[in-house]
Amino acid sequence: MNPSSRREHKRVSAIIGVKVRSPDGRRSSAEQIRNVSLGGVFIEMKDPLPFGTDIDLEFSLPVDPRVIKCKGFVVWSTKDSPERGQGKEGIGVRLMEIGVREMRLLNEFIERQISE
């Protein structure tokens, strides 16, 4: 079965700068979101975090300057599963603790990308 056919949410390609921080503050880096859905994102990073890492995310969508802050959970990493990144190093992140306003912004962005 094709993994994309099991997806709960529509996913679109994107290039969005994102600040990634571990909640303990020991690690902080500027990375790039390469695709996005209402459920999660793929973040390209040179030194991928391991599965199970909790992170804080901060980013703005290309169409809206408002900052989206949320928590995330690393559900897979190319460190453990290199084939998942399709040639890119990074992490799959489930979005957690994200506000209603932020979800609306994401949904509008995704719908706009799909309709173009």
N, C-alpha and C positions, 0 to 999 in steps of 0.2 A: 504494500500500500504506500502510496506517495505521502510523505509526511505533511506536505502543504495542504493536502485534501482533508486532513484532520484538524486544521486550524479552526479555532473558535472565532477569531477576529480577522478582518481584512488586513493585509500587510502591504505596505508600499515602500519602495526604495527611497532613500533620502541621504543627504549629507548634512548633518546637524552637529555643530560643536556642542560638547557636553563636558561638564566638570563631574568627575567621579571621585567620591571620597569614601573611605571606610569610616564607619560610625565612630571608631576609636580615634580617628584623626591621624593615624599613623601613615596613611597613604592617601595622596591626592594627586590627580592627574587630569590633564585636558585631553580628551579623546574625541572620537567621532561616532555618532549614531549612523549606521549604514542602512537600516530599515526599521520601520516602526509599525506597531499595531496598538490597539487599545489595551492589549494584554501584556505587551512587552516590546523590547527593542534588541537589536544586535548592535553591540558596541565594538568597533574595531580598536584593538589596543596591542601594542608591541609585547607587553608582558601580561598576558591574560590572568585574571584572578581565578582562583580555583572554584569549583562547584561548591555551593552552599554559603558563599560569602554574602553578607548583608552590606549594601552600599547606599549612599545618598547620591542622588542625581540632581543636577541643575542645568537646565537648557532653555533656549528660546527657539521657537519654530521660525522658519524663514519668513513667514507671512505675518508674524505678530511679535512685537518686541517684549511682551510680558513674559516674565521668567516662570518656568514650570519647575517646581521643586517637589521631589517625591523620594520615596525609598524604593529600593529594588533588591531582588534576591537573584543571585547567579544560579540559573537552572541548568546551564551547561557551559563548558569552556573548551576552547580548542586545545588547551593544555592537556585535557583528558581525552577529547574527541576531535582530533584535527580535521576530520572530514566534514564536520558540521559547519565550519567557517567558509567552505567553498573557496579555498585558496587564500583566505584572510585570517589573520590571528585575531581572536577576540572572545567575547562572552555573550551568551544569550541571557537576558535579564527579564524577569517577571516584574512588572510594575506593581508596587504596593503603596499603600498609604498615599494615594493621590486624590486631590480634591475634585469636587464636581466641576468647578470652573476649568481646571486643568484638563479633565477628561473631555469636556466640551471643545476646548481648543484643539486637542489631539484629534477628536472625531471630525471636526470641520476640516482640519489639515488633510487627513486621510481621504475624506470624501472628495475634497477638491483635487487631490492628486489622482484619484481613480477616474474622475470625470474628464480630466485633461487628455 
